[in-house]
């Protein structure tokens, strides 16, 4: 990857973070119970049970499905829901309604979220071509060398054949987000070789908002070296509401 390609990657990444309905637009995460409840940032009175959510809309309230169907006054049962759930729109905002192991969530996203309107960009390490490394795939791990030592990271295959890696390193909690960073690796060549470019290391959504769920890397994915490439810890977002997911 050249500097210009990296710069284009960074510009695209920042544009996606500024999506009016992206992670930075989330205003709360509401855990539904069996008791109907109203929330300030989404229409309706909500309760949840098993893998469904039920919303009761008043005369002046509507929600629109992704298929363009408008739900109006009355009771609407949504489900069965999975982890991705469904997205409902209202005005210039949307809300994700989805299932989690602990129950059903409603997660509104508003373009005027303080987290989004105050976002000043993600700090990053300078582009460093020495962090573009050749490696190989062995089983479920990506193997590479750095500073004369061999390193291994467990990777998970994506639908397009690329590999997803979640990792920590000696910068974690110092200059980079303490919990994790992520990296996508292009599909391996026929001989199993790969290119691991840590200049493309990115934060997970939980680095930007309290209202996201992020997995932790497996123990073997903590590197002893300091990966001074990719994204650093973003500025702390304003504390606008509610508990973390």
C-alpha positions in Angstrom: 0.0 0.0 0.0 1.3 3.4 -0.9 0.9 6.6 1.2 -1.8 7.9 -1.2 -3.7 4.6 -0.9 -3.5 4.8 2.9 -4.6 8.4 2.8 -7.6 7.4 0.7 -8.4 4.6 3.2 -8.2 7.1 6.1 -10.5 9.6 4.3 -13.1 6.9 3.6 -12.9 5.6 7.2 -13.5 9.0 8.7 -16.4 9.6 6.3 -18.0 6.3 7.4 -17.6 7.3 11.0 -19.5 10.5 10.3 -22.5 8.6 8.8 -25.6 10.3 10.3 -26.9 6.9 11.3 -23.6 5.3 12.2 -22.1 4.3 15.6 -21.5 7.9 16.6 -25.2 8.7 16.1 -26.4 6.3 18.8 -28.1 8.2 21.7 -28.9 5.3 24.0 -29.3 1.6 24.3 -32.7 0.6 25.9 -33.1 -2.9 27.3 -36.7 -3.9 27.1 -38.5 -5.6 30.0 -42.0 -7.1 30.4 -43.2 -3.7 31.7 -44.2 -1.2 28.9 -42.0 1.8 28.9 -41.5 5.0 26.9 -38.2 6.6 25.9 -37.2 10.2 25.0 -35.4 9.3 21.8 -37.8 6.9 20.0 -41.5 6.9 19.4 -43.8 4.4 21.1 -44.3 2.4 24.3 -42.1 -0.7 24.3 -41.8 -4.0 26.0 -39.9 -7.2 25.1 -40.2 -10.9 25.7 -38.2 -13.9 24.3 -37.2 -12.9 20.8 -39.9 -10.3 20.1 -40.5 -6.6 20.8 -43.9 -5.0 21.0 -44.4 -1.3 20.4 -47.7 0.6 20.9 -47.9 3.8 18.9 -50.1 6.8 19.8 -52.2 8.8 17.3 -49.3 11.2 16.5 -46.6 8.5 16.2 -45.3 6.5 13.3 -42.4 4.2 12.5 -41.4 3.0 9.0 -39.8 -0.3 8.2 -36.9 -0.9 5.9 -39.4 -2.1 3.3 -41.1 1.3 3.4 -44.2 0.1 5.4 -45.4 2.7 7.8 -46.7 1.5 11.2 -49.2 3.9 12.7 -51.6 4.0 15.8 -51.9 0.7 17.6 -49.9 -2.3 18.7 -47.2 -3.8 16.6 -45.3 -7.0 17.3 -41.7 -7.2 15.9 -40.0 -10.5 15.5 -38.7 -13.0 15.8 -35.5 -10.9 16.1 -31.9 -11.9 15.7 -28.6 -10.2 16.5 -28.8 -7.9 13.5 -32.5 -7.2 14.1 -34.5 -4.7 12.1 -34.2 -0.9 11.5 -37.1 1.4 11.9 -37.0 5.1 10.8 -38.8 8.1 12.2 -38.1 11.7 11.0 -34.3 11.9 10.3 -33.5 9.2 12.9 -33.5 5.4 13.0 -33.7 2.8 15.7 -32.3 -0.8 15.6 -34.4 -3.4 17.4 -32.4 -6.5 18.0 -31.9 -9.6 20.2 -29.0 -10.0 22.6 -28.1 -12.8 24.9 -29.4 -10.7 27.8 -32.7 -9.6 26.1 -34.1 -7.3 23.5 -32.6 -3.8 22.8 -33.8 -0.7 21.1 -30.9 1.5 20.0 -31.8 4.9 18.4 -29.4 6.8 16.1 -29.9 10.5 15.7 -27.9 12.8 13.3 -27.7 15.4 16.1 -26.2 13.0 18.7 -23.7 14.9 20.8 -21.1 12.2 20.1 -21.4 12.7 16.4 -21.7 16.5 16.4 -18.6 16.8 18.7 -16.6 14.2 16.7 -13.2 15.8 15.7 -11.7 12.8 13.9 -9.6 9.8 14.9 -5.9 10.3 15.8 -3.6 7.9 13.9 0.0 6.9 13.8 1.9 8.3 10.8 2.0 6.0 7.8 4.9 3.5 8.2 5.5 1.0 5.4 7.6 -1.1 7.7 4.3 -2.3 9.3 3.2 -3.9 6.1 4.3 -7.4 6.7 4.3 -10.7 4.8 2.9 -13.7 6.6 1.2 -17.0 6.1 -1.9 -18.8 7.3 -1.5 -21.9 9.4 -4.8 -23.4 10.5 -6.8 -20.5 12.1 -3.8 -18.4 12.7 -1.9 -15.7 10.7 1.9 -16.1 11.3 4.4 -13.3 10.7 7.8 -12.0 11.8 8.7 -8.6 13.3 12.0 -7.6 14.8 13.4 -11.1 14.4 10.6 -12.8 16.3 7.6 -14.9 15.1 4.1 -13.8 16.1 0.8 -15.5 15.7 -2.7 -14.1 15.7 -5.9 -16.1 15.5 -8.1 -14.9 12.6 -11.7 -15.5 11.6 -12.7 -15.9 7.9 -15.2 -13.5 6.4 -17.7 -14.3 3.7 -15.5 -12.9 1.0 -12.5 -14.9 2.0 -10.7 -12.1 3.9 -9.6 -12.6 7.5 -10.7 -10.6 10.5 -8.3 -10.2 13.4 -9.0 -8.7 16.8 -5.8 -7.9 18.8 -4.1 -6.1 21.6 -0.4 -5.0 21.8 2.0 -3.1 23.9 0.3 0.2 23.0 -3.1 -0.9 24.2 -4.2 1.4 27.1 -1.3 3.7 26.4 -1.7 5.3 23.0 -4.4 2.9 21.6 -7.8 1.8 22.8 -7.3 -0.5 25.8 -9.8 -3.2 24.9 -8.8 -4.0 21.3 -8.2 -3.0 17.7 -9.2 -4.8 14.6 -7.6 -5.6 11.3 -8.9 -7.0 8.0 -6.5 -9.1 5.9 -7.1 -9.7 2.2 -7.8 -13.4 1.2 -4.7 -15.6 1.3 -3.0 -16.5 -1.9 -3.0 -20.0 -3.3 0.1 -20.8 -1.3 -1.4 -19.5 2.0 0.6 -16.3 2.0 -0.9 -13.0 3.2 -0.1 -9.4 3.7 -0.7 -8.0 7.2 -0.8 -4.2 7.1 -1.0 -2.7 10.5 -1.4 0.8 9.1 -5.0 -0.3 8.5 -5.6 -1.2 12.1 -8.9 0.3 13.3 -10.8 0.8 16.5 -13.9 -1.2 17.2 -17.2 0.7 17.7 -16.9 0.5 21.5 -13.9 2.9 21.3 -16.4 5.6 20.2 -19.6 5.0 22.1 -20.8 3.5 25.4 -23.7 2.0 23.5 -21.9 -0.7 21.5 -21.0 -4.3 22.2 -17.5 -5.4 21.3 -15.8 -8.8 21.8 -12.4 -9.1 23.4 -9.5 -10.7 21.7 -8.5 -14.2 22.7 -5.5 -14.4 25.0 -3.2 -15.5 22.2 -3.9 -12.3 20.3 -2.1 -10.0 22.7 1.2 -9.0 21.1 4.3 -8.2 23.2 5.5 -5.7 20.6 4.2 -2.1 20.3 2.3 -1.8 17.1 2.7 1.9 16.4 0.6 1.9 13.3 -3.1 2.4 12.6 -5.7 4.2 14.8 -5.0 5.6 18.3 -7.5 6.1 21.1 -10.2 8.5 19.9 -11.1 11.5 22.1 -13.5 10.6 24.9 -17.1 11.2 23.7 -19.5 13.5 25.7 -21.4 11.6 28.4 -25.0 12.0 27.1 -27.0 9.2 28.7 -27.4 5.7 29.9 -25.5 2.5 30.6 -23.1 0.6 28.3 -24.2 -2.5 26.4 
